[in-house]
Amino acid sequence: MPGEKPNSFHDLGRDPAAWRHSAVWLKTASDMLRYPPKKGGGAFDIDKVTNAPSTFLLPTALMLLGLSFENLIKGLIVAAEPSVFISGGLDREFAKHDCSKLAAILERTTSERISPAEMNVIEPLEQFVLWGGRYPTPSQDSEFARQLESDGVSDSRREAAWKRLFDLLSAEGTTARV
């Protein structure tokens, strides 16, 4: 409205491009952890910084990748239905780290659908977002068996799913339709 002070928090939350940029930053950080430069190949030598082989950072890298997918899906939802970003923050249903529910919201609010093959890429990353990339153990021992050294998904399948969602969100433009 004319003369109304812009609310940058609210505006950013409703801007699909902000969600896209966040997804890119998270994926970039994940890629840096998953594919570090060879020793002497750059200023960032993970093995030297952590005193541990870079393979120990895989759960953290997969957490960041999972958050990146989550932001792409949330950006697509925001593009179609900016009201999920309510005054003061995210709608509770939208704020969870449950990509299956987010995919259902996406399908309900848009004509877009995340395929079962793409969900097979995304869903294993949820455990890394919830605890595998943040803590040494889950909050319950029943969840411990679910932790995997690798989620069994090929990098090419992850890249293809990420690129498709990124391209869909990029097509939404740089500002929200409010």
C-alpha positions in Angstrom: 0.0 0.0 0.0 1.3 3.5 -0.7 3.1 5.0 2.2 3.3 1.7 4.0 6.7 0.7 5.3 7.9 -2.4 3.6 8.3 -5.4 5.8 11.5 -7.0 4.4 11.0 -10.2 6.6 7.6 -10.7 5.2 8.6 -9.7 1.7 11.5 -12.1 1.6 9.4 -15.0 2.9 7.0 -14.5 0.1 9.6 -14.1 -2.6 10.3 -17.4 -4.6 13.7 -16.0 -5.6 14.8 -15.7 -2.0 13.9 -19.4 -1.5 15.7 -20.3 -4.7 18.9 -18.4 -3.6 18.8 -20.1 -0.2 18.5 -23.5 -1.9 21.5 -22.7 -4.1 23.6 -21.6 -1.1 22.8 -24.7 0.8 23.5 -27.0 -2.2 26.8 -25.1 -2.9 27.9 -25.8 0.7 26.8 -29.4 0.4 28.8 -29.8 -2.8 31.9 -28.3 -1.1 31.7 -30.9 1.7 30.9 -33.8 -0.7 33.5 -32.9 -3.3 36.3 -31.0 -1.5 39.3 -29.8 -3.5 42.2 -32.2 -3.5 45.0 -31.5 -1.0 46.8 -28.4 -2.1 44.0 -27.7 -4.6 42.5 -24.7 -2.9 42.4 -22.6 0.2 39.8 -24.9 1.9 41.4 -28.2 2.9 38.7 -30.0 4.9 41.0 -32.8 6.2 43.3 -30.1 7.7 40.5 -28.0 9.1 38.6 -30.9 10.8 41.5 -33.2 11.6 39.3 -36.0 10.1 38.8 -37.4 6.6 36.2 -35.5 4.6 34.0 -38.6 4.5 33.0 -37.9 8.1 31.3 -34.8 6.8 29.0 -36.7 4.5 26.0 -36.6 6.9 26.4 -32.9 7.3 26.6 -32.5 3.5 23.5 -34.6 3.0 21.7 -32.5 5.7 22.5 -29.3 3.7 21.4 -31.0 0.5 18.1 -32.0 2.1 17.5 -28.5 3.3 18.2 -27.3 -0.2 15.5 -29.6 -1.7 13.2 -28.4 1.1 13.7 -24.8 0.2 13.1 -25.5 -3.5 9.8 -27.1 -2.7 8.8 -24.3 -0.2 9.7 -21.7 -2.9 7.4 -23.4 -5.4 4.6 -23.4 -2.8 5.2 -19.7 -1.9 5.2 -18.8 -5.6 1.7 -20.4 -5.9 0.4 -19.5 -2.5 2.2 -16.7 -0.7 -0.3 -16.8 2.2 1.7 -19.8 3.6 4.1 -17.2 4.8 1.8 -15.6 7.3 2.4 -12.4 9.3 5.3 -13.1 11.6 6.5 -16.3 10.1 5.8 -19.6 8.4 2.5 -21.4 8.7 3.0 -24.4 11.1 2.2 -27.0 8.4 4.7 -25.4 6.1 7.5 -25.0 8.7 8.2 -28.7 9.2 11.0 -30.7 7.6 8.6 -33.3 6.1 9.1 -33.3 2.3 6.3 -35.8 1.8 3.8 -33.3 3.4 5.4 -30.4 1.5 5.0 -32.4 -1.8 1.3 -32.9 -0.9 1.0 -29.2 -0.3 2.7 -28.4 -3.6 0.4 -30.7 -5.5 -2.6 -29.2 -3.7 -1.6 -25.6 -4.4 -0.1 -26.0 -7.9 -0.3 -28.2 -11.0 3.3 -29.4 -10.2 3.9 -32.8 -8.8 7.1 -34.3 -7.4 7.4 -37.8 -9.0 7.8 -40.9 -6.9 11.3 -41.3 -8.3 12.1 -37.8 -7.1 10.6 -38.5 -3.7 12.9 -41.5 -3.5 15.8 -39.1 -3.9 14.5 -36.5 -1.4 12.9 -38.6 1.4 16.2 -40.3 2.6 17.7 -36.9 3.1 15.0 -36.1 5.8 16.8 -38.2 8.4 20.0 -36.2 7.8 18.0 -32.9 8.2 16.3 -34.1 11.4 19.3 -35.5 13.1 21.9 -37.4 11.0 23.7 -34.2 10.0 23.4 -32.5 13.3 23.9 -35.0 16.1 25.9 -38.1 16.7 22.8 -40.1 17.5 19.0 -39.7 17.1 16.8 -38.9 20.1 15.5 -42.5 20.2 17.4 -45.7 19.6 14.7 -47.0 17.3 15.8 -44.3 14.8 19.5 -45.3 14.9 19.0 -48.3 12.6 17.7 -45.8 9.9 21.0 -43.9 9.7 22.8 -44.9 6.6 26.4 -44.4 5.7 25.1 -43.5 2.3 21.4 -43.0 1.4 21.9 -45.3 -1.6 20.9 -42.6 -4.1 23.3 -41.9 -7.0 24.6 -38.4 -7.4 23.2 -38.2 -10.9 19.7 -38.9 -9.7 20.1 -36.3 -7.0 21.4 -33.7 -9.5 18.6 -34.4 -12.0 15.9 -34.0 -9.3 17.5 -30.9 -7.9 17.9 -29.3 -11.3 14.2 -30.0 -12.3 12.9 -28.3 -9.1 15.4 -25.5 -9.5 14.3 -24.9 -13.1 10.6 -24.9 -12.0 11.3 -22.3 -9.3 13.5 -20.2 -11.6 10.6 -20.0 -14.0 8.6 -18.3 -11.2 10.5 -15.1 -11.6 12.3 -12.9 -9.1 9.4 -11.6 -7.0 6.4 -13.1 -5.4 3.0 -12.7 -6.8 1.3 -11.0 -3.9 
